[in-house]
Amino acid sequence: MAELFPLSPVPLYSQLRELLRSRILDGTYPPHSRMPSENELGQSFGVSRITVRQALGDLQKEGLIFKNHGKGTFVARPKAFQNVSTLQGLAESMSQMGYEVINRLHSLKHLPASARVAERLGLEEGAPVTEIKRVRLVNREPVSLEVTYVPRAVGEKLEKADLVARDIFLIIENDCGIALGHADLAIDAVLADADLTRALDVEEGASIMRIERLTHAADGTPLDFEYLYYRGDAFQYRLRIDRQKGSHA
């Protein structure tokens, strides 16, 4: 058994936190398994319950464990994540990290653009667009519902493509021959309604991360407007930001 070092300058709760974190990440404590109780951990490592609570509190803040009142503390399922420092589709990004991403195509419709969709795509209200709804599954679990709007000319080409196995971004670039440039994102949170409950296998009212993404072609033309709904318990968006040089307090 690994030991804690009382004489170390590193606080005992930090040592315990790092040890427990490593056991969670290496699978010693697998997802959804029950963690030892505070008393058991205190006795195993010769520390007080206050020290154990501090360590567990930090791990809970990180999302590595969760408490089920009356039943104990359990290991959380690790969240899939996507870095957003570059413009990539979900499968394009996740497959590089060893995840399997497949899609469940719910619908593809050609319809008149609503005022909101038309405004975002730079079209007249009522102009023909294509709406595509897909559930994205990561390692066979539903993680997001993706609602995509593109001009109908692009949508007709997407209709002929393999939307179950491929990212829309790659289809646009490779099949349609349109180079993508940049995307504007807005992120907020919503509560799961009946549609999201069915699509993502969550309880009604569960917290859902919503991303509104407008992707432009390389020439700046708005091309792909999406609502992306992600399960908050299963997915993270990660980004790196740098402090602007020359900033002054």
C-alpha positions in Angstrom: 0.0 0.0 0.0 1.2 3.5 -0.8 2.1 5.6 2.2 1.6 9.2 3.2 4.5 11.2 4.6 3.6 13.3 7.6 6.9 15.1 7.6 6.6 16.2 4.0 5.9 19.9 3.3 3.0 18.7 1.1 -0.2 18.7 3.2 -1.6 15.3 4.0 -4.9 16.0 2.3 -3.0 16.9 -0.9 -1.0 13.6 -0.7 -4.2 11.6 -0.1 -6.0 13.4 -2.9 -3.2 12.6 -5.4 -3.0 9.0 -4.3 -6.8 8.5 -4.7 -6.8 10.4 -8.0 -4.2 8.0 -9.4 -6.2 5.0 -8.3 -9.3 6.4 -10.0 -7.4 7.1 -13.2 -5.6 3.8 -13.4 -8.8 1.9 -12.8 -8.1 0.6 -9.3 -11.3 2.3 -8.4 -13.4 1.7 -11.6 -16.2 4.0 -12.7 -19.4 3.7 -10.6 -17.6 1.6 -7.9 -18.2 2.6 -4.3 -15.2 4.3 -2.7 -14.1 3.3 0.8 -15.8 5.2 3.5 -14.3 8.2 5.3 -13.6 6.0 8.3 -12.0 3.3 6.1 -9.8 5.7 4.3 -8.8 7.4 7.6 -7.8 4.0 9.2 -6.0 2.8 6.0 -3.8 5.9 5.8 -3.7 6.9 9.4 -5.2 10.4 8.9 -8.2 12.2 10.4 -11.7 12.4 8.9 -11.1 16.1 8.3 -8.1 15.3 6.1 -10.1 12.6 4.2 -13.0 15.0 3.7 -10.7 17.7 2.3 -9.2 15.2 -0.2 -12.6 13.8 -1.2 -14.0 17.4 -1.5 -11.3 18.3 -4.0 -11.9 15.1 -6.1 -15.6 15.9 -6.1 -14.9 19.4 -7.4 -12.9 17.9 -10.2 -15.8 15.6 -11.1 -13.9 12.4 -10.4 -16.3 11.3 -7.6 -19.9 11.9 -6.6 -21.9 11.4 -3.4 -25.1 9.5 -3.2 -26.7 10.4 0.1 -27.3 7.4 2.3 -25.3 5.1 0.0 -21.8 6.5 0.0 -19.2 8.0 -2.4 -18.8 6.6 -6.0 -16.3 7.0 -8.8 -17.7 9.1 -11.6 -17.7 8.0 -15.2 -14.8 9.9 -16.9 -16.0 12.6 -19.3 -15.1 12.7 -22.9 -13.8 16.0 -23.9 -13.0 18.1 -27.0 -10.4 20.8 -27.3 -11.8 23.8 -29.1 -8.5 25.6 -30.0 -9.0 24.3 -33.5 -12.1 23.9 -35.7 -12.9 20.2 -35.9 -15.9 18.0 -36.0 -16.6 15.8 -33.0 -15.4 12.5 -34.6 -12.4 14.2 -36.2 -11.3 15.3 -32.7 -12.3 12.4 -30.6 -11.1 9.6 -32.8 -7.5 11.0 -32.4 -7.8 10.2 -28.7 -9.0 6.6 -29.3 -12.8 7.2 -28.8 -15.3 5.6 -31.2 -17.8 8.1 -32.5 -20.9 7.1 -34.5 -24.1 8.9 -35.3 -27.7 8.1 -35.1 -29.5 10.1 -37.8 -32.9 11.2 -36.6 -34.1 13.3 -39.5 -33.1 15.3 -42.6 -35.6 17.8 -43.8 -35.7 20.5 -46.5 -37.7 23.5 -45.1 -38.0 27.3 -45.2 -35.5 29.1 -43.0 -36.9 30.5 -39.7 -36.0 34.2 -38.9 -33.2 33.1 -36.6 -31.7 30.6 -39.0 -32.0 33.0 -41.9 -30.3 35.8 -40.0 -27.4 33.6 -38.9 -26.8 32.1 -42.4 -27.2 35.5 -44.1 -30.3 34.4 -46.1 -33.8 35.8 -46.6 -36.4 34.5 -44.1 -38.1 31.5 -45.8 -35.2 30.7 -48.0 -34.7 26.9 -48.6 -32.4 25.3 -46.0 -31.7 21.8 -44.8 -32.2 20.7 -41.2 -30.2 17.7 -40.0 -30.7 16.1 -36.5 -28.2 13.6 -35.3 -27.4 12.0 -31.9 -23.7 11.6 -31.5 -22.6 8.5 -29.6 -19.1 8.2 -28.0 -18.2 4.7 -27.2 -21.8 3.7 -27.8 -23.2 6.2 -25.3 -25.4 9.2 -26.4 -23.4 12.3 -25.7 -24.9 15.1 -27.8 -27.8 16.0 -30.0 -26.7 18.0 -33.0 -29.2 20.2 -35.0 -27.6 21.5 -38.1 -28.9 24.1 -40.7 -27.2 24.6 -44.0 -28.3 26.2 -47.3 -30.3 23.7 -49.3 -27.7 23.4 -52.1 -25.3 22.1 -49.5 -27.9 20.0 -47.8 -28.7 18.1 -51.0 -25.1 17.0 -51.1 -25.1 16.1 -47.5 -28.3 14.0 -48.1 -26.3 11.7 -50.4 -23.4 11.3 -48.0 -22.8 8.9 -45.1 -24.1 11.0 -42.2 -24.0 8.0 -39.8 -20.2 7.5 -40.0 -18.8 10.9 -41.0 -18.5 14.4 -39.7 -20.4 17.1 -41.6 -17.3 19.3 -41.6 -15.3 16.6 -43.5 -18.2 16.0 -45.9 -18.4 19.7 -46.7 -14.7 20.0 -47.3 -14.1 16.7 -49.1 -17.4 16.0 -51.0 -18.6 19.6 -51.5 -15.1 21.1 -52.1 -15.7 24.0 -49.7 -12.8 25.0 -47.4 -13.9 26.0 -43.9 -12.5 29.0 -42.2 -13.6 29.9 -38.7 -16.6 29.4 -36.3 -18.2 31.6 -33.7 -19.5 29.9 -30.6 -21.9 30.9 -27.8 -22.2 28.5 -24.8 -25.0 28.4 -22.2 -27.0 25.8 -20.3 -30.5 24.6 -20.6 -32.8 22.0 -18.9 -33.6 18.9 -20.8 -37.0 18.9 -22.3 -38.9 15.8 -23.6 -36.9 15.7 -26.9 -33.5 16.0 -25.2 -34.6 13.4 -22.6 -35.4 10.9 -25.3 -32.3 11.7 -27.5 -29.7 11.7 -24.8 -31.1 9.2 -22.3 -31.2 11.7 -19.4 -33.9 12.7 -16.9 -36.3 15.5 -17.8 -34.9 18.7 -16.3 -31.3 17.5 -16.3 -28.7 20.2 -17.0 -27.6 20.3 -20.7 -24.8 22.3 -22.2 -25.9 24.1 -25.3 -23.5 25.4 -27.9 -24.6 27.7 -30.7 -22.0 27.4 -33.5 -21.9 29.4 -36.7 -19.2 28.0 -39.1 -18.0 30.1 -42.0 -16.3 29.1 -45.2 -12.7 30.2 -45.8 -14.0 33.2 -47.7 -16.1 34.3 -44.7 -19.5 33.2 -46.0 -21.8 31.8 -43.2 -22.3 28.1 -44.1 -23.3 25.9 -41.2 -25.5 27.0 -38.2 -25.8 24.5 -35.4 -27.3 23.9 -32.0 -25.2 21.4 -30.1 -26.7 19.9 -26.9 -24.2 18.0 -24.7 -24.9 15.9 -21.7 -23.3 17.8 -18.8 -22.4 14.5 -17.0 -20.6 13.0 -19.9 -18.8 15.7 -21.9 -16.5 18.7 -21.5 -15.4 21.4 -23.9 -11.8 22.5 -23.2 -10.0 25.5 -24.4 -6.7 27.3 -23.8 -6.6 31.1 -23.6 -3.5 33.2 -23.4 -3.2 36.5 -21.6 -2.8 39.4 -24.1 0.7 40.6 -24.2 1.1 44.2 -22.9 -2.0 44.1 -20.7 -1.9 46.3 -17.6 -3.8 45.9 -14.4 
